[in-house]
């Protein structure tokens, strides 16, 4: 058997705070042993585990790897509004008038991620 991805790891300045944001976005929880001030924090979600590691340097360039979110029980635009209310910011709006496209958001530390249309929205467009 080949290797499996165990975590997607994200460098950050406050592992617990950023993991808490992502736990809310993904409707998941932090690991039971994660506490404020810890240098690492993990969010286990059905799609992938995210590991946040505290590093001394700040983000300085565009992400080389980013997450694409696909809403499961709401539309893309409803999910964008929900995640913005949790503390994300809109970095680039790639949504088109015909309903296609995506929104590029940034988490509280500036890491970009995309919110795509839900599967139901993609199916309805066929």
N, C-alpha and C positions, 0 to 999 in steps of 0.2 A: 504494500500500500504506500502511496505517496504521502507527503506531508499535508497537514491540515492547518489552516489559519486558526490560531488560538485566540488572538486579540487583534484589533486594529488599535494601534498605540498613537496617542496624541500628546505631544509635548505642550506644556502649559506653565503658567506661573502659580496657579492655585488649583491643584488637582481636585480637592474636595468640592470647591465651588463650581468648577467647570463640569465635573462629573454629576453634580446635583442638577445643573441646567439640563444636561443631556438625559439624565434619568427621567426628568419631566417631559422632555420632548418625545422620548421613546416609550413613555408610560411604563417605565421599569423602575428598578430600585438599585441603589448602591449596594455593594457587598456589605454584609452585616458587620465586618470588622473595620470598615472605613470610617474615619472620624475627621472633623475639621483639623487642619494642620498636617495631616498625613501627606507624605511626599508622593504617594500613589493612591489611586482610587479606581475601582472597577465598576462598570455598569454592564450587567448581564441582561441581554434582551434576546427575544426569539430570533432576531435577524443576525446579530453579531455581538460579541463582547467588545466593549470599548475600554481600553486601559489608559488612564490619564497619568502622566509622569511629570512631576514638577522639575523644571529646568531653570537655570539662572538667566538665560538669554530670552528676550522677547521675540515674537514673530516679526519678521522683517520683509518677507516676500510672499508672493502668492503660494498657496498650498500646492504641492506636487501630487498629493493624493487627497481626495475629498469624498464625503458621503453623499449619496443620492437617496433622498427619502421618497417613498411611495406611500401616500396616505391609504389606510385600510378601510376606514369607516367615515370618511369625509372627502370633500373635493380638495383639489390642490389649493384653491384660493382660501378655503376655510382653514386648511392646515397652515398656510402662510400666515394668516391672521392670528391663529392660535400661537404659533412659535414666535411671532413678533411680540405678542403680549407676554411671553415668557422671558423676553430680554434679547432676542436676536435683532439684527438690523438688516434692512434690505440693501444688498451690495450691488445687485444688477438685476433688473427686471427683464427677463427674456420671454415673458408671456406675450402671445400674439392675439390680435383681435378675433381670430377664428377659434380660440380656445386651446391651441397647441402651445408648446413652449414650456418654460420652467422659470422658477424664481431662484436667484442666487442670494442666499442669506449669509450672514456672519454670526457666529456665536459670540458670547460676551468677551472672548479674548481675540476675536478677529478671524477665526478659522472659518473659511468659506465652506458652504454645503448647499446642495440644491434640493428644491422641493419640486417633484415632477407631478404629472397628472396621476390620479388613481387608476387602477386597472379598469374600474367601471367607466371612467371618463374616456379611457383609450378605447374600450370596447364600443362605447356609444358612438364614437367618431368613425367607425368602420362602415 
